[in-house]
Amino acid sequence: MSASREFSIAFKGFAIWPAVYEYGGWKSTRVSGVWSANIAHAQVNVSVSLTTQVGSQQQGYVNTMANSEFPASPPTRSVSVLLKRVVPLTIFLAGLVFFFVFDVGSFASLETLREHRETLQLFVAENAVLTAFAVVILYAVVVAFSLPVGIFMTLTAGFLFGTVGGGLIAVVGATIGATALFLIARFAFGDLLQAKAAPFLPKMQEGFSANALSYLLVLRLLPLFPFWLVNLVPAFLGVSTATYVIGTFIGIIPGTFVFASVGNGMGSLLDVGEGPSLGIIFKPEVLGPLIGLALLSLLPVLYKRHQAKKKQS
């Protein structure tokens, strides 16, 4: 006489799957629901309910590795996480390799601008809107891939469209590119960094996110850190996308317009074969106002701290 054992496999967070065990092997009954776990790789709890002819019943629990004939789905979560990290990183590295291997940076030079000056100015005169759109997209790509030609792009925009037009084009393109890099870094590597850096990262996130806009404005206004670094760090410190976009757009306006104005007056320098002085940003008459703006950006932080001390006292 063969007895049957009815049991259910309970997956934490998933549906319960009824089955029948008979001496001689596993045998599944009709199941319902959505198969959402890779049972071949899951540690599960098996609840066994023994039923005999006399109606006595016993119940026990066995911890085992699942080994059944249920159809197991592929580990979609692990694959999606892998793709989420590998694909953006692969594209980013491919862009850098293309830039440096094919020496694309050599085209971003004052010599190239001098040679094609008349052609570019004529094209802008005939297709101003199209050219402006193309420069915005190109600038966004440059920033998203952190290519070392951002200042040249700003000078060129100022040279072709003037201080106001070129500055605005550069600000929009840089904000789009920086936001793209910010989002890629957050969704591709944010959870990984948070797991590796715990418990230090949450404390940094709490301190930074409380005054995210003020801190971000300071980082954008003062030329103390590389632009690509300031693009990445907020992605791991809990800064919202809206705050990041606003802080980036406003924060880069002063410095961008300084270089756009330099580009606007670059024609006379190209005529004599000279180049602009990129150290202009560090001159007292330029750096001083930037420091002043940065200090103004910190006023909300100082006010909050002052109010907190008053409440404590």
C-alpha positions as CSV (number, residue, x, y, z in Angstrom):
1,M,0.0,0.0,0.0
2,S,1.4,3.3,-1.0
3,A,0.7,6.4,0.9
4,S,0.7,9.9,-0.6
5,R,2.0,13.0,1.0
6,E,0.5,16.3,0.2
7,F,2.6,19.3,0.7
8,S,3.1,22.9,-0.4
9,I,6.3,24.7,-1.3
10,A,6.2,28.2,0.2
11,F,8.4,30.8,-1.4
12,K,8.9,33.9,0.6
13,G,7.4,36.7,-1.5
14,F,6.0,34.4,-4.1
15,A,2.9,32.2,-4.6
16,I,2.4,28.8,-2.9
17,W,2.7,25.9,-5.3
18,P,0.8,22.7,-4.4
19,A,2.2,19.4,-5.4
20,V,2.0,15.7,-4.6
21,Y,4.9,13.5,-3.5
22,E,4.7,9.7,-4.1
23,Y,7.2,7.1,-3.2
24,G,9.3,6.8,-6.2
25,G,9.7,10.5,-7.2
26,W,8.3,13.9,-7.4
27,K,5.0,14.4,-9.2
28,S,3.4,17.8,-9.7
29,T,-0.3,18.5,-9.8
30,R,-1.9,21.4,-11.7
31,V,-0.6,24.7,-10.4
32,S,-1.8,28.2,-10.8
33,G,-0.2,31.6,-10.6
34,V,2.9,33.1,-12.0
35,W,6.2,31.2,-11.9
36,S,8.5,34.0,-10.8
37,A,11.4,32.3,-9.0
38,N,14.3,30.2,-10.3
39,I,13.6,27.2,-8.1
40,A,16.8,25.5,-9.2
41,H,18.8,28.1,-7.4
42,A,16.4,29.0,-4.5
43,Q,16.5,27.9,-0.9
44,V,12.9,27.1,0.0
45,N,10.9,25.8,3.0
46,V,8.9,22.7,2.2
47,S,5.9,22.1,4.4
48,V,5.0,18.4,4.5
49,S,1.5,17.3,5.6
50,L,1.2,13.6,6.1
51,T,-2.2,12.0,5.7
52,T,-2.9,8.4,6.6
53,Q,-6.0,6.2,6.1
54,V,-7.0,6.5,9.8
55,G,-7.1,10.3,9.5
56,S,-4.2,11.0,11.8
57,Q,-2.2,14.0,10.6
58,Q,1.4,15.1,11.2
59,Q,3.1,18.2,10.0
60,G,6.7,19.0,9.7
61,Y,9.1,21.3,7.9
62,V,12.1,20.4,5.9
63,N,14.7,22.9,4.6
64,T,16.0,21.7,1.3
65,M,17.3,22.8,-2.0
66,A,14.5,22.6,-4.6
67,N,15.0,19.9,-7.1
68,S,11.7,19.3,-8.9
69,E,10.2,19.0,-12.3
70,F,8.6,22.4,-12.2
71,P,9.6,24.6,-15.1
72,A,12.1,27.1,-13.9
73,S,12.3,30.5,-15.5
74,P,15.6,32.1,-16.3
75,P,17.1,34.4,-13.6
76,T,15.6,37.5,-15.3
77,R,16.5,39.8,-12.3
78,S,20.2,39.0,-12.3
79,V,20.3,39.3,-16.1
80,S,18.5,42.7,-16.1
81,V,20.8,44.0,-13.4
82,L,23.8,42.8,-15.3
83,L,22.6,44.4,-18.5
84,K,21.7,47.6,-16.6
85,R,25.4,47.9,-15.5
86,V,27.3,46.4,-18.4
87,V,25.5,48.1,-21.4
88,P,26.0,51.7,-20.2
89,L,29.6,51.1,-19.2
90,T,30.3,49.4,-22.5
91,I,28.9,52.3,-24.5
92,F,30.8,54.8,-22.4
93,L,34.1,53.0,-22.8
94,A,33.5,52.5,-26.5
95,G,32.9,56.2,-26.9
96,L,36.2,57.0,-25.0
97,V,38.1,54.4,-27.1
98,F,36.7,55.9,-30.3
99,F,37.6,59.4,-29.2
100,F,41.2,58.6,-28.3
101,V,42.1,55.9,-30.8
102,F,40.9,57.9,-33.8
103,D,42.3,61.1,-32.3
104,V,39.0,63.0,-32.6
105,G,40.3,65.6,-30.2
106,S,42.7,66.8,-32.8
107,F,39.8,68.3,-34.7
108,A,38.8,70.3,-31.7
109,S,41.6,72.8,-32.1
110,L,42.0,76.5,-32.8
111,E,43.9,75.5,-36.0
112,T,40.9,73.6,-37.3
113,L,38.6,76.5,-36.4
114,R,40.9,78.9,-38.2
115,E,41.0,76.8,-41.3
116,H,37.2,76.4,-41.5
117,R,36.2,79.7,-40.1
118,E,34.5,81.2,-43.2
119,T,32.7,77.9,-44.0
120,L,31.3,77.6,-40.5
121,Q,30.2,81.3,-40.3
122,L,28.5,81.0,-43.7
123,F,26.7,77.8,-42.7
124,V,25.5,79.4,-39.4
125,A,24.2,82.4,-41.4
126,E,22.2,80.2,-43.7
127,N,21.1,77.6,-41.1
128,A,21.2,79.2,-37.7
129,V,18.6,77.1,-36.0
130,L,19.8,73.8,-37.4
131,T,23.4,74.6,-36.5
132,A,22.4,75.7,-33.0
133,F,20.5,72.4,-32.5
134,A,23.5,70.4,-33.8
135,V,25.9,72.2,-31.4
136,V,23.5,71.5,-28.5
137,I,23.4,67.8,-29.3
138,L,27.2,67.6,-29.9
139,Y,27.9,69.4,-26.7
140,A,25.6,67.0,-24.8
141,V,27.4,64.0,-26.2
142,V,30.8,65.6,-25.2
143,V,29.6,66.1,-21.6
144,A,27.9,62.7,-21.3
145,F,31.1,60.9,-22.4
146,S,33.2,63.3,-20.3
147,L,35.4,64.2,-23.3
148,P,38.1,66.8,-22.6
149,V,36.9,69.3,-25.2
150,G,34.1,71.1,-23.2
151,I,35.9,74.5,-23.0
152,F,36.7,74.4,-26.7
153,M,33.0,73.7,-27.5
154,T,32.0,76.7,-25.4
155,L,34.5,79.0,-27.1
156,T,33.3,77.8,-30.5
157,A,29.7,78.4,-29.6
158,G,30.6,81.9,-28.5
159,F,32.6,82.4,-31.7
160,L,29.7,81.3,-33.9
161,F,26.7,82.6,-32.1
162,G,28.0,85.5,-29.9
163,T,28.2,85.7,-26.1
164,V,24.5,85.4,-25.4
165,G,23.5,82.9,-28.1
166,G,26.6,80.8,-27.7
167,G,26.4,80.9,-23.9
168,L,22.8,79.7,-23.9
169,I,23.6,76.9,-26.4
170,A,26.5,75.7,-24.3
171,V,24.4,75.8,-21.1
172,V,21.6,73.8,-22.6
173,G,23.9,71.3,-24.2
174,A,26.0,70.9,-21.0
175,T,22.9,70.5,-18.8
176,I,21.5,67.8,-21.1
177,G,24.8,65.8,-21.2
178,A,25.4,66.2,-17.5
179,T,21.8,65.0,-16.7
180,A,22.3,62.0,-19.0
181,L,25.5,61.0,-17.2
182,F,23.8,61.6,-13.8
183,L,20.9,59.3,-14.6
184,I,23.1,56.6,-16.1
185,A,25.4,56.6,-13.0
186,R,22.5,56.5,-10.6
187,F,20.5,53.7,-12.1
188,A,23.5,51.6,-13.3
189,F,25.8,51.8,-10.3
190,G,23.9,53.7,-7.5
191,D,22.7,50.5,-5.7
192,L,26.0,48.8,-6.1
193,L,27.9,51.8,-4.5
194,Q,25.3,52.1,-1.8
195,A,25.9,48.4,-0.9
196,K,29.7,48.7,-0.9
197,A,29.9,52.0,0.9
198,A,27.4,51.3,3.6
199,P,27.0,52.6,6.3
200,F,29.1,55.7,5.3
201,L,27.1,56.6,2.2
202,P,23.7,57.0,3.9
203,K,25.2,59.6,6.3
204,M,26.8,61.5,3.4
205,Q,23.5,61.3,1.5
206,E,21.6,62.7,4.4
207,G,23.9,65.6,4.9
208,F,24.1,66.5,1.2
209,S,20.5,66.0,0.2
210,A,19.3,68.3,3.0
211,N,20.8,71.2,1.2
212,A,21.4,69.7,-2.2
213,L,20.7,72.7,-4.3
214,S,23.0,75.0,-2.3
215,Y,25.9,72.6,-2.3
216,L,25.4,71.8,-6.0
217,L,25.4,75.5,-6.9
218,V,28.7,76.0,-5.0
219,L,30.2,73.0,-6.8
220,R,29.1,74.4,-10.2
221,L,30.0,78.0,-9.6
222,L,33.5,77.5,-8.3
223,P,36.1,75.9,-10.7
224,L,37.5,73.7,-8.0
225,F,36.7,70.3,-9.2
226,P,36.6,68.7,-12.7
227,F,33.2,69.1,-14.4
228,W,32.8,65.3,-14.9
229,L,33.4,64.6,-11.2
230,V,30.7,67.1,-10.2
231,N,28.4,65.4,-12.8
232,L,28.8,62.0,-11.1
233,V,29.0,62.6,-7.3
234,P,25.4,63.9,-6.8
235,A,24.1,60.7,-8.5
236,F,25.3,58.8,-5.4
237,L,24.3,61.3,-2.8
238,G,20.5,61.2,-3.1
239,V,20.1,64.3,-5.2
240,S,16.8,64.4,-7.0
241,T,16.8,64.8,-10.8
242,A,14.9,68.0,-10.7
243,T,17.3,69.5,-8.1
244,Y,20.2,68.3,-10.2
245,V,18.9,69.9,-13.4
246,I,18.1,73.2,-11.8
247,G,21.4,73.4,-9.9
248,T,23.4,72.4,-13.0
249,F,21.6,74.8,-15.3
250,I,21.9,77.8,-13.0
251,G,25.3,77.0,-11.6
252,I,27.1,76.8,-14.9
253,I,25.7,80.0,-16.4
254,P,28.4,82.4,-15.1
255,G,31.4,80.4,-16.0
256,T,29.9,79.4,-19.4
257,F,29.1,82.9,-20.4
258,V,32.6,84.0,-19.4
259,F,34.1,81.5,-21.9
260,A,31.4,82.3,-24.5
261,S,32.4,86.0,-24.3
262,V,36.0,85.0,-24.9
263,G,34.9,83.0,-27.9
264,N,32.9,85.9,-29.2
265,G,36.1,88.0,-29.3
266,M,38.3,85.2,-30.7
267,G,38.1,86.4,-34.3
268,S,40.8,89.0,-33.9
269,L,43.1,86.4,-32.2
270,L,42.6,83.9,-35.0
271,D,43.6,86.6,-37.5
272,V,47.0,87.0,-35.9
273,G,47.4,83.3,-35.2
274,E,47.0,83.5,-31.4
275,G,44.7,81.8,-29.0
276,P,42.6,83.0,-26.1
277,S,43.8,82.9,-22.5
278,L,41.8,80.1,-20.8
279,G,43.1,81.2,-17.4
280,I,40.7,84.2,-17.5
281,I,38.3,82.3,-15.1
282,F,41.0,82.6,-12.4
283,K,41.5,86.3,-12.8
284,P,40.3,88.3,-9.7
285,E,37.8,90.3,-11.6
286,V,36.1,87.0,-12.7
287,L,36.8,84.7,-9.8
288,G,35.8,87.2,-7.2
289,P,32.1,87.5,-8.4
290,L,31.9,83.7,-8.7
291,I,33.1,83.3,-5.1
292,G,30.5,85.9,-4.1
293,L,27.7,83.9,-5.8
294,A,28.9,80.7,-4.2
295,L,28.7,82.4,-0.7
296,L,25.2,83.6,-1.5
297,S,24.3,80.0,-2.4
298,L,25.4,78.9,1.1
299,L,23.1,81.4,2.9
300,P,20.2,78.9,3.1
301,V,22.5,76.4,4.7
302,L,23.8,78.9,7.2
303,Y,20.2,80.0,8.0
304,K,19.0,76.4,8.6
305,R,21.9,75.8,11.0
306,H,21.3,79.0,12.8
307,Q,17.6,78.1,13.3
308,A,18.5,74.6,14.4
309,K,20.8,76.0,17.1
310,K,18.1,78.4,18.3
311,K,15.7,75.5,18.7
312,Q,18.2,73.5,20.7
313,S,18.9,76.4,23.0
